[in-house]
Amino acid sequence: MSSKGFFNVRVYGLLINDQNEILISDEQEYGFRFTKFPGGGLEYGEGLIDAVKREFVEECVLDIEVLSHFYTTDFFVKSAFNDSQIISVYYLVKNTSEIRFTCKTEIFDFDGEADVLQSFRWVKLSELTENAFTFPTDQHVAKLLLKRLHNNIAFENLYNNKAR
């Protein structure tokens, strides 16, 4: 059965630390390397906020609080892995537990060998570029983040406008 015509809902968290760095994820799956924001797929029966919280626990062993909605896909995106249409929802998040995962400084600096690999990096917002990301929606979100920086919209103000 083809997955064409199906929607694939993805949820991502934009985690910015006290040093104005944003967390990004380098991954390898299906022999394909890509860079994206942390997050993943919505599971059946799950709400969007529960999904992004679960993804951070699974990927980062990190509890987060969702502060506000940042962006939802508003253009067509076909999955890089199948024939589904991707709908991505991005949230500004903050950690509510201590960060204990290892962060790397080099792209695709994976530990070990496996079919699925992942490593995390902190990138200074001042050095962030949309070209750092593999997928069009992450690139668009990076562009929106850069626009907010360019317009001097402080991220502290974003964090103070918590989701209701």
Secondary structure as GFF3:
##gff-version 3
##sequence-region A 1 164
A	DSSP	beta_strand	7	15	.	.	.	ID=ss1
A	DSSP	beta_strand	21	29	.	.	.	ID=ss2
A	DSSP	beta_strand	32	36	.	.	.	ID=ss3
A	DSSP	beta_strand	39	41	.	.	.	ID=ss4
A	DSSP	alpha_helix	48	60	.	.	.	ID=ss5
A	DSSP	beta_strand	64	72	.	.	.	ID=ss6
A	DSSP	beta_strand	85	95	.	.	.	ID=ss7
A	DSSP	beta_strand	103	104	.	.	.	ID=ss8
A	DSSP	beta_strand	117	124	.	.	.	ID=ss9
A	DSSP	three_ten_helix	125	127	.	.	.	ID=ss10
A	DSSP	three_ten_helix	130	132	.	.	.	ID=ss11
A	DSSP	alpha_helix	136	150	.	.	.	ID=ss12
A	DSSP	alpha_helix	155	160	.	.	.	ID=ss13
###
